[in-house]
Amino acid sequence: MMRENQRMVTEKIEASIKAGLVMQKAFFSAMSGQYAPWWITSQKAMKPSSANSRRFSR
């Protein structure tokens, strides 16, 4: 059970980092003059992470 909890925490951290990177990329793109509509950015940020995909494939 402890190992499963550690795996879930690791997956949550990985998903948070990926979502943060998408938002950071969108922010820097906006600052450099490239505009992405909010719905495209939110779709990328809310897309399931590969960590979740690995867990659900078991």
PDB file of N, H, CA, C and O in Angstrom:
ATOM      1  N   MET A   1       0.827  -1.201   0.000  1.00  0.00           N
ATOM      2  CA  MET A   1       0.000   0.000   0.000  1.00  0.00           C
ATOM      3  C   MET A   1       0.867   1.259   0.000  1.00  0.00           C
ATOM      4  O   MET A   1       0.556   2.245  -0.669  1.00  0.00           O
ATOM      5  N   MET A   2       1.945   1.207   0.753  1.00  0.00           N
ATOM      6  H   MET A   2       2.198   0.406   1.296  1.00  0.00           H
ATOM      7  CA  MET A   2       2.847   2.360   0.807  1.00  0.00           C
ATOM      8  C   MET A   2       3.461   2.627  -0.575  1.00  0.00           C
ATOM      9  O   MET A   2       3.605   3.775  -0.996  1.00  0.00           O
ATOM     10  N   ARG A   3       3.814   1.548  -1.259  1.00  0.00           N
ATOM     11  H   ARG A   3       3.697   0.616  -0.917  1.00  0.00           H
ATOM     12  CA  ARG A   3       4.414   1.696  -2.591  1.00  0.00           C
ATOM     13  C   ARG A   3       3.416   2.315  -3.574  1.00  0.00           C
ATOM     14  O   ARG A   3       3.789   3.146  -4.402  1.00  0.00           O
ATOM     15  N   GLU A   4       2.146   1.907  -3.476  1.00  0.00           N
ATOM     16  H   GLU A   4       1.843   1.232  -2.803  1.00  0.00           H
ATOM     17  CA  GLU A   4       1.106   2.468  -4.346  1.00  0.00           C
ATOM     18  C   GLU A   4       0.912   3.956  -4.063  1.00  0.00           C
ATOM     19  O   GLU A   4       0.733   4.743  -4.993  1.00  0.00           O
ATOM     20  N   ASN A   5       0.944   4.346  -2.793  1.00  0.00           N
ATOM     21  H   ASN A   5       1.089   3.707  -2.039  1.00  0.00           H
ATOM     22  CA  ASN A   5       0.829   5.763  -2.435  1.00  0.00           C
ATOM     23  C   ASN A   5       1.995   6.564  -2.991  1.00  0.00           C
ATOM     24  O   ASN A   5       1.805   7.663  -3.510  1.00  0.00           O
ATOM     25  N   GLN A   6       3.203   6.017  -2.884  1.00  0.00           N
ATOM     26  H   GLN A   6       3.358   5.124  -2.462  1.00  0.00           H
ATOM     27  CA  GLN A   6       4.375   6.706  -3.422  1.00  0.00           C
ATOM     28  C   GLN A   6       4.246   6.870  -4.932  1.00  0.00           C
ATOM     29  O   GLN A   6       4.595   7.915  -5.480  1.00  0.00           O
ATOM     30  N   ARG A   7       3.744   5.834  -5.602  1.00  0.00           N
ATOM     31  H   ARG A   7       3.461   4.984  -5.157  1.00  0.00           H
ATOM     32  CA  ARG A   7       3.571   5.905  -7.058  1.00  0.00           C
ATOM     33  C   ARG A   7       2.549   6.977  -7.424  1.00  0.00           C
ATOM     34  O   ARG A   7       2.750   7.735  -8.373  1.00  0.00           O
ATOM     35  N   MET A   8       1.457   7.037  -6.671  1.00  0.00           N
ATOM     36  H   MET A   8       1.293   6.421  -5.901  1.00  0.00           H
ATOM     37  CA  MET A   8       0.425   8.036  -6.961  1.00  0.00           C
ATOM     38  C   MET A   8       0.956   9.452  -6.751  1.00  0.00           C
ATOM     39  O   MET A   8       0.668  10.346  -7.546  1.00  0.00           O
ATOM     40  N   VAL A   9       1.728   9.661  -5.686  1.00  0.00           N
ATOM     41  H   VAL A   9       1.962   8.935  -5.040  1.00  0.00           H
ATOM     42  CA  VAL A   9       2.299  10.983  -5.429  1.00  0.00           C
ATOM     43  C   VAL A   9       3.259  11.360  -6.549  1.00  0.00           C
ATOM     44  O   VAL A   9       3.252  12.497  -7.020  1.00  0.00           O
ATOM     45  N   THR A  10       4.079  10.415  -6.973  1.00  0.00           N
ATOM     46  H   THR A  10       4.084   9.491  -6.590  1.00  0.00           H
ATOM     47  CA  THR A  10       5.015  10.676  -8.067  1.00  0.00           C
ATOM     48  C   THR A  10       4.269  11.037  -9.348  1.00  0.00           C
ATOM     49  O   THR A  10       4.678  11.947 -10.068  1.00  0.00           O
ATOM     50  N   GLU A  11       3.180  10.331  -9.635  1.00  0.00           N
ATOM     51  H   GLU A  11       2.848   9.591  -9.049  1.00  0.00           H
ATOM     52  CA  GLU A  11       2.389  10.624 -10.828  1.00  0.00           C
ATOM     53  C   GLU A  11       1.752  12.003 -10.745  1.00  0.00           C
ATOM     54  O   GLU A  11       1.697  12.721 -11.744  1.00  0.00           O
ATOM     55  N   LYS A  12       1.270  12.378  -9.566  1.00  0.00           N
ATOM     56  H   LYS A  12       1.315  11.795  -8.755  1.00  0.00           H
ATOM     57  CA  LYS A  12       0.671  13.715  -9.397  1.00  0.00           C
ATOM     58  C   LYS A  12       1.721  14.802  -9.608  1.00  0.00           C
ATOM     59  O   LYS A  12       1.450  15.811 -10.257  1.00  0.00           O
ATOM     60  N   ILE A  13       2.910  14.599  -9.066  1.00  0.00           N
ATOM     61  H   ILE A  13       3.130  13.779  -8.538  1.00  0.00           H
ATOM     62  CA  ILE A  13       3.979  15.588  -9.234  1.00  0.00           C
ATOM     63  C   ILE A  13       4.352  15.705 -10.707  1.00  0.00           C
ATOM     64  O   ILE A  13       4.522  16.809 -11.224  1.00  0.00           O
ATOM     65  N   GLU A  14       4.478  14.563 -11.381  1.00  0.00           N
ATOM     66  H   GLU A  14       4.340  13.666 -10.961  1.00  0.00           H
ATOM     67  CA  GLU A  14       4.822  14.581 -12.805  1.00  0.00           C
ATOM     68  C   GLU A  14       3.755  15.307 -13.618  1.00  0.00           C
ATOM     69  O   GLU A  14       4.080  16.102 -14.500  1.00  0.00           O
ATOM     70  N   ALA A  15       2.491  15.038 -13.328  1.00  0.00           N
ATOM     71  H   ALA A  15       2.227  14.392 -12.611  1.00  0.00           H
ATOM     72  CA  ALA A  15       1.398  15.700 -14.047  1.00  0.00           C
ATOM     73  C   ALA A  15       1.399  17.204 -13.776  1.00  0.00           C
ATOM     74  O   ALA A  15       1.149  17.996 -14.684  1.00  0.00           O
ATOM     75  N   SER A  16       1.677  17.600 -12.536  1.00  0.00           N
ATOM     76  H   SER A  16       1.880  16.956 -11.798  1.00  0.00           H
ATOM     77  CA  SER A  16       1.719  19.025 -12.190  1.00  0.00           C
ATOM     78  C   SER A  16       2.848  19.733 -12.916  1.00  0.00           C
ATOM     79  O   SER A  16       2.681  20.855 -13.395  1.00  0.00           O
ATOM     80  N   ILE A  17       3.988  19.083 -12.996  1.00  0.00           N
ATOM     81  H   ILE A  17       4.124  18.172 -12.608  1.00  0.00           H
ATOM     82  CA  ILE A  17       5.132  19.682 -13.692  1.00  0.00           C
ATOM     83  C   ILE A  17       4.814  19.860 -15.177  1.00  0.00           C
ATOM     84  O   ILE A  17       5.121  20.898 -15.764  1.00  0.00           O
ATOM     85  N   LYS A  18       4.193  18.835 -15.782  1.00  0.00           N
ATOM     86  H   LYS A  18       3.943  17.992 -15.306  1.00  0.00           H
ATOM     87  CA  LYS A  18       3.854  18.942 -17.207  1.00  0.00           C
ATOM     88  C   LYS A  18       2.847  20.061 -17.457  1.00  0.00           C
ATOM     89  O   LYS A  18       2.983  20.816 -18.420  1.00  0.00           O
ATOM     90  N   ALA A  19       1.844  20.169 -16.597  1.00  0.00           N
ATOM     91  H   ALA A  19       1.734  19.556 -15.815  1.00  0.00           H
ATOM     92  CA  ALA A  19       0.852  21.244 -16.754  1.00  0.00           C
ATOM     93  C   ALA A  19       1.509  22.604 -16.564  1.00  0.00           C
ATOM     94  O   ALA A  19       1.197  23.551 -17.284  1.00  0.00           O
ATOM     95  N   GLY A  20       2.414  22.705 -15.602  1.00  0.00           N
ATOM     96  H   GLY A  20       2.668  21.935 -15.017  1.00  0.00           H
ATOM     97  CA  GLY A  20       3.132  23.958 -15.374  1.00  0.00           C
ATOM     98  C   GLY A  20       3.978  24.352 -16.569  1.00  0.00           C
ATOM     99  O   GLY A  20       4.051  25.529 -16.920  1.00  0.00           O
ATOM    100  N   LEU A  21       4.617  23.377 -17.195  1.00  0.00           N
ATOM    101  H   LEU A  21       4.558  22.421 -16.910  1.00  0.00           H
ATOM    102  CA  LEU A  21       5.438  23.674 -18.368  1.00  0.00           C
ATOM    103  C   LEU A  21       4.590  24.157 -19.540  1.00  0.00           C
ATOM    104  O   LEU A  21       5.009  25.042 -20.286  1.00  0.00           O
ATOM    105  N   VAL A  22       3.403  23.580 -19.705  1.00  0.00           N
ATOM    106  H   VAL A  22       3.064  22.861 -19.099  1.00  0.00           H
ATOM    107  CA  VAL A  22       2.502  24.041 -20.772  1.00  0.00           C
ATOM    108  C   VAL A  22       2.103  25.487 -20.524  1.00  0.00           C
ATOM    109  O   VAL A  22       2.113  26.303 -21.445  1.00  0.00           O
ATOM    110  N   MET A  23       1.753  25.808 -19.284  1.00  0.00           N
ATOM    111  H   MET A  23       1.745  25.145 -18.535  1.00  0.00           H
ATOM    112  CA  MET A  23       1.351  27.176 -18.961  1.00  0.00           C
ATOM    113  C   MET A  23       2.525  28.149 -19.116  1.00  0.00           C
ATOM    114  O   MET A  23       2.349  29.267 -19.600  1.00  0.00           O
ATOM    115  N   GLN A  24       3.712  27.721 -18.706  1.00  0.00           N
ATOM    116  H   GLN A  24       3.855  26.812 -18.313  1.00  0.00           H
ATOM    117  CA  GLN A  24       4.892  28.576 -18.845  1.00  0.00           C
ATOM    118  C   GLN A  24       5.203  28.823 -20.325  1.00  0.00           C
ATOM    119  O   GLN A  24       5.541  29.942 -20.711  1.00  0.00           O
ATOM    120  N   LYS A  25       5.088  27.786 -21.145  1.00  0.00           N
ATOM    121  H   LYS A  25       4.814  26.877 -20.832  1.00  0.00           H
ATOM    122  CA  LYS A  25       5.329  27.939 -22.581  1.00  0.00           C
ATOM    123  C   LYS A  25       4.325  28.914 -23.189  1.00  0.00           C
ATOM    124  O   LYS A  25       4.689  29.750 -24.016  1.00  0.00           O
ATOM    125  N   ALA A  26       3.063  28.808 -22.779  1.00  0.00           N
ATOM    126  H   ALA A  26       2.767  28.129 -22.107  1.00  0.00           H
ATOM    127  CA  ALA A  26       2.038  29.722 -23.288  1.00  0.00           C
ATOM    128  C   ALA A  26       2.325  31.155 -22.850  1.00  0.00           C
ATOM    129  O   ALA A  26       2.139  32.094 -23.625  1.00  0.00           O
ATOM    130  N   PHE A  27       2.776  31.320 -21.614  1.00  0.00           N
ATOM    131  H   PHE A  27       2.927  30.558 -20.985  1.00  0.00           H
ATOM    132  CA  PHE A  27       3.091  32.657 -21.099  1.00  0.00           C
ATOM    133  C   PHE A  27       4.241  33.279 -21.889  1.00  0.00           C
ATOM    134  O   PHE A  27       4.155  34.432 -22.311  1.00  0.00           O
ATOM    135  N   PHE A  28       5.318  32.516 -22.087  1.00  0.00           N
ATOM    136  H   PHE A  28       5.389  31.579 -21.744  1.00  0.00           H
ATOM    137  CA  PHE A  28       6.460  33.058 -22.819  1.00  0.00           C
ATOM    138  C   PHE A  28       6.126  33.312 -24.288  1.00  0.00           C
ATOM    139  O   PHE A  28       6.642  34.254 -24.890  1.00  0.00           O
ATOM    140  N   SER A  29       5.270  32.478 -24.860  1.00  0.00           N
ATOM    141  H   SER A  29       4.851  31.713 -24.371  1.00  0.00           H
ATOM    142  CA  SER A  29       4.839  32.721 -26.241  1.00  0.00           C
ATOM    143  C   SER A  29       4.042  34.015 -26.327  1.00  0.00           C
ATOM    144  O   SER A  29       4.201  34.786 -27.274  1.00  0.00           O
ATOM    145  N   ALA A  30       3.185  34.252 -25.341  1.00  0.00           N
ATOM    146  H   ALA A  30       3.056  33.626 -24.573  1.00  0.00           H
ATOM    147  CA  ALA A  30       2.402  35.491 -25.331  1.00  0.00           C
ATOM    148  C   ALA A  30       3.315  36.702 -25.161  1.00  0.00           C
ATOM    149  O   ALA A  30       3.087  37.744 -25.775  1.00  0.00           O
ATOM    150  N   MET A  31       4.337  36.568 -24.337  1.00  0.00           N
ATOM    151  H   MET A  31       4.521  35.721 -23.838  1.00  0.00           H
ATOM    152  CA  MET A  31       5.266  37.680 -24.121  1.00  0.00           C
ATOM    153  C   MET A  31       6.105  37.981 -25.364  1.00  0.00           C
ATOM    154  O   MET A  31       6.533  39.117 -25.567  1.00  0.00           O
ATOM    155  N   SER A  32       6.337  36.964 -26.191  1.00  0.00           N
ATOM    156  H   SER A  32       5.989  36.041 -26.026  1.00  0.00           H
ATOM    157  CA  SER A  32       7.136  37.190 -27.393  1.00  0.00           C
ATOM    158  C   SER A  32       6.277  37.598 -28.585  1.00  0.00           C
ATOM    159  O   SER A  32       6.785  37.751 -29.696  1.00  0.00           O
ATOM    160  N   GLY A  33       4.982  37.774 -28.358  1.00  0.00           N
ATOM    161  H   GLY A  33       4.569  37.650 -27.455  1.00  0.00           H
ATOM    162  CA  GLY A  33       4.114  38.263 -29.412  1.00  0.00           C
ATOM    163  C   GLY A  33       3.312  37.192 -30.120  1.00  0.00           C
ATOM    164  O   GLY A  33       2.469  37.507 -30.959  1.00  0.00           O
ATOM    165  N   GLN A  34       3.555  35.944 -29.801  1.00  0.00           N
ATOM    166  H   GLN A  34       4.240  35.688 -29.120  1.00  0.00           H
ATOM    167  CA  GLN A  34       2.766  34.862 -30.391  1.00  0.00           C
ATOM    168  C   GLN A  34       1.572  34.632 -29.478  1.00  0.00           C
ATOM    169  O   GLN A  34       1.726  34.375 -28.284  1.00  0.00           O
ATOM    170  N   TYR A  35       0.413  34.724 -30.039  1.00  0.00           N
ATOM    171  H   TYR A  35       0.288  34.932 -31.009  1.00  0.00           H
ATOM    172  CA  TYR A  35      -0.797  34.618 -29.221  1.00  0.00           C
ATOM    173  C   TYR A  35      -1.471  33.274 -29.451  1.00  0.00           C
ATOM    174  O   TYR A  35      -1.714  32.887 -30.594  1.00  0.00           O
ATOM    175  N   ALA A  36      -1.771  32.572 -28.385  1.00  0.00           N
ATOM    176  H   ALA A  36      -1.575  32.887 -27.456  1.00  0.00           H
ATOM    177  CA  ALA A  36      -2.556  31.335 -28.467  1.00  0.00           C
ATOM    178  C   ALA A  36      -3.849  31.569 -27.704  1.00  0.00           C
ATOM    179  O   ALA A  36      -3.814  32.039 -26.567  1.00  0.00           O
ATOM    180  N   PRO A  37      -4.975  31.254 -28.297  1.00  0.00           N
ATOM    181  CA  PRO A  37      -6.252  31.434 -27.594  1.00  0.00           C
ATOM    182  C   PRO A  37      -6.292  30.621 -26.304  1.00  0.00           C
ATOM    183  O   PRO A  37      -5.628  29.590 -26.189  1.00  0.00           O
ATOM    184  N   TRP A  38      -7.062  31.085 -25.350  1.00  0.00           N
ATOM    185  H   TRP A  38      -7.601  31.922 -25.443  1.00  0.00           H
ATOM    186  CA  TRP A  38      -7.107  30.430 -24.040  1.00  0.00           C
ATOM    187  C   TRP A  38      -7.608  29.006 -24.133  1.00  0.00           C
ATOM    188  O   TRP A  38      -7.204  28.157 -23.338  1.00  0.00           O
ATOM    189  N   TRP A  39      -8.498  28.721 -25.107  1.00  0.00           N
ATOM    190  H   TRP A  39      -8.826  29.411 -25.753  1.00  0.00           H
ATOM    191  CA  TRP A  39      -9.051  27.368 -25.162  1.00  0.00           C
ATOM    192  C   TRP A  39      -8.020  26.354 -25.641  1.00  0.00           C
ATOM    193  O   TRP A  39      -8.093  25.181 -25.275  1.00  0.00           O
ATOM    194  N   ILE A  40      -7.064  26.786 -26.452  1.00  0.00           N
ATOM    195  H   ILE A  40      -7.004  27.739 -26.750  1.00  0.00           H
ATOM    196  CA  ILE A  40      -5.995  25.875 -26.884  1.00  0.00           C
ATOM    197  C   ILE A  40      -5.051  25.605 -25.722  1.00  0.00           C
ATOM    198  O   ILE A  40      -4.662  24.463 -25.477  1.00  0.00           O
ATOM    199  N   THR A  41      -4.687  26.662 -25.010  1.00  0.00           N
ATOM    200  H   THR A  41      -5.003  27.590 -25.208  1.00  0.00           H
ATOM    201  CA  THR A  41      -3.793  26.500 -23.867  1.00  0.00           C
ATOM    202  C   THR A  41      -4.429  25.623 -22.795  1.00  0.00           C
ATOM    203  O   THR A  41      -3.765  24.753 -22.231  1.00  0.00           O
ATOM    204  N   SER A  42      -5.707  25.844 -22.511  1.00  0.00           N
ATOM    205  H   SER A  42      -6.247  26.551 -22.969  1.00  0.00           H
ATOM    206  CA  SER A  42      -6.352  25.054 -21.461  1.00  0.00           C
ATOM    207  C   SER A  42      -6.519  23.600 -21.882  1.00  0.00           C
ATOM    208  O   SER A  42      -6.452  22.704 -21.041  1.00  0.00           O
ATOM    209  N   GLN A  43      -6.738  23.348 -23.182  1.00  0.00           N
ATOM    210  H   GLN A  43      -6.792  24.076 -23.866  1.00  0.00           H
ATOM    211  CA  GLN A  43      -6.830  21.959 -23.644  1.00  0.00           C
ATOM    212  C   GLN A  43      -5.508  21.236 -23.443  1.00  0.00           C
ATOM    213  O   GLN A  43      -5.488  20.074 -23.035  1.00  0.00           O
ATOM    214  N   LYS A  44      -4.402  21.918 -23.727  1.00  0.00           N
ATOM    215  H   LYS A  44      -4.418  22.861 -24.058  1.00  0.00           H
ATOM    216  CA  LYS A  44      -3.094  21.295 -23.554  1.00  0.00           C
ATOM    217  C   LYS A  44      -2.795  21.057 -22.079  1.00  0.00           C
ATOM    218  O   LYS A  44      -2.230  20.025 -21.716  1.00  0.00           O
ATOM    219  N   ALA A  45      -3.171  22.004 -21.234  1.00  0.00           N
ATOM    220  H   ALA A  45      -3.630  22.842 -21.529  1.00  0.00           H
ATOM    221  CA  ALA A  45      -2.885  21.871 -19.805  1.00  0.00           C
ATOM    222  C   ALA A  45      -3.751  20.802 -19.156  1.00  0.00           C
ATOM    223  O   ALA A  45      -3.319  20.153 -18.203  1.00  0.00           O
ATOM    224  N   MET A  46      -4.961  20.610 -19.654  1.00  0.00           N
ATOM    225  H   MET A  46      -5.313  21.137 -20.428  1.00  0.00           H
ATOM    226  CA  MET A  46      -5.876  19.657 -19.031  1.00  0.00           C
ATOM    227  C   MET A  46      -5.799  18.256 -19.644  1.00  0.00           C
ATOM    228  O   MET A  46      -6.495  17.344 -19.199  1.00  0.00           O
ATOM    229  N   LYS A  47      -4.961  18.089 -20.657  1.00  0.00           N
ATOM    230  H   LYS A  47      -4.396  18.830 -21.019  1.00  0.00           H
ATOM    231  CA  LYS A  47      -4.816  16.778 -21.290  1.00  0.00           C
ATOM    232  C   LYS A  47      -4.254  15.788 -20.267  1.00  0.00           C
ATOM    233  O   LYS A  47      -3.362  16.153 -19.500  1.00  0.00           O
ATOM    234  N   PRO A  48      -4.748  14.552 -20.232  1.00  0.00           N
ATOM    235  CA  PRO A  48      -4.229  13.581 -19.258  1.00  0.00           C
ATOM    236  C   PRO A  48      -2.730  13.380 -19.436  1.00  0.00           C
ATOM    237  O   PRO A  48      -2.223  13.346 -20.557  1.00  0.00           O
ATOM    238  N   SER A  49      -2.044  13.251 -18.336  1.00  0.00           N
ATOM    239  H   SER A  49      -2.456  13.279 -17.425  1.00  0.00           H
ATOM    240  CA  SER A  49      -0.592  13.092 -18.404  1.00  0.00           C
ATOM    241  C   SER A  49      -0.231  11.662 -18.787  1.00  0.00           C
ATOM    242  O   SER A  49      -1.058  10.753 -18.707  1.00  0.00           O
ATOM    243  N   SER A  50       1.005  11.483 -19.199  1.00  0.00           N
ATOM    244  H   SER A  50       1.676  12.221 -19.263  1.00  0.00           H
ATOM    245  CA  SER A  50       1.464  10.136 -19.537  1.00  0.00           C
ATOM    246  C   SER A  50       1.530   9.258 -18.296  1.00  0.00           C
ATOM    247  O   SER A  50       1.417   8.037 -18.403  1.00  0.00           O
ATOM    248  N   ALA A  51       1.711   9.857 -17.118  1.00  0.00           N
ATOM    249  H   ALA A  51       1.803  10.849 -17.032  1.00  0.00           H
ATOM    250  CA  ALA A  51       1.721   9.080 -15.875  1.00  0.00           C
ATOM    251  C   ALA A  51       0.362   8.431 -15.655  1.00  0.00           C
ATOM    252  O   ALA A  51       0.288   7.259 -15.285  1.00  0.00           O
ATOM    253  N   ASN A  52      -0.705   9.175 -15.878  1.00  0.00           N
ATOM    254  H   ASN A  52      -0.645  10.127 -16.179  1.00  0.00           H
ATOM    255  CA  ASN A  52      -2.041   8.602 -15.741  1.00  0.00           C
ATOM    256  C   ASN A  52      -2.277   7.526 -16.794  1.00  0.00           C
ATOM    257  O   ASN A  52      -2.882   6.494 -16.503  1.00  0.00           O
ATOM    258  N   SER A  53      -1.813   7.756 -17.997  1.00  0.00           N
ATOM    259  H   SER A  53      -1.322   8.595 -18.234  1.00  0.00           H
ATOM    260  CA  SER A  53      -1.997   6.774 -19.061  1.00  0.00           C
ATOM    261  C   SER A  53      -1.307   5.463 -18.713  1.00  0.00           C
ATOM    262  O   SER A  53      -1.850   4.386 -18.957  1.00  0.00           O
ATOM    263  N   ARG A  54      -0.103   5.557 -18.138  1.00  0.00           N
ATOM    264  H   ARG A  54       0.338   6.432 -17.940  1.00  0.00           H
ATOM    265  CA  ARG A  54       0.610   4.340 -17.748  1.00  0.00           C
ATOM    266  C   ARG A  54      -0.149   3.594 -16.663  1.00  0.00           C
ATOM    267  O   ARG A  54      -0.251   2.368 -16.704  1.00  0.00           O
ATOM    268  N   ARG A  55      -0.683   4.327 -15.692  1.00  0.00           N
ATOM    269  H   ARG A  55      -0.600   5.323 -15.659  1.00  0.00           H
ATOM    270  CA  ARG A  55      -1.391   3.684 -14.584  1.00  0.00           C
ATOM    271  C   ARG A  55      -2.672   3.026 -15.075  1.00  0.00           C
ATOM    272  O   ARG A  55      -2.996   1.917 -14.647  1.00  0.00           O
ATOM    273  N   PHE A  56      -3.406   3.687 -15.965  1.00  0.00           N
ATOM    274  H   PHE A  56      -3.143   4.587 -16.312  1.00  0.00           H
ATOM    275  CA  PHE A  56      -4.669   3.139 -16.441  1.00  0.00           C
ATOM    276  C   PHE A  56      -4.473   1.977 -17.406  1.00  0.00           C
ATOM    277  O   PHE A  56      -5.389   1.178 -17.601  1.00  0.00           O
ATOM    278  N   SER A  57      -3.303   1.873 -18.009  1.00  0.00           N
ATOM    279  H   SER A  57      -2.559   2.522 -17.851  1.00  0.00           H
ATOM    280  CA  SER A  57      -3.067   0.797 -18.967  1.00  0.00           C
ATOM    281  C   SER A  57      -2.802  -0.535 -18.281  1.00  0.00           C
ATOM    282  O   SER A  57      -2.804  -1.576 -18.938  1.00  0.00           O
ATOM    283  N   ARG A  58      -2.574  -0.521 -16.969  1.00  0.00           N
ATOM    284  H   ARG A  58      -2.573   0.325 -16.436  1.00  0.00           H
ATOM    285  CA  ARG A  58      -2.310  -1.775 -16.247  1.00  0.00           C
ATOM    286  C   ARG A  58      -3.558  -2.564 -16.032  1.00  0.00           C
ATOM    287  O   ARG A  58      -3.512  -3.643 -15.442  1.00  0.00           O
TER     288      ARG A  58
END
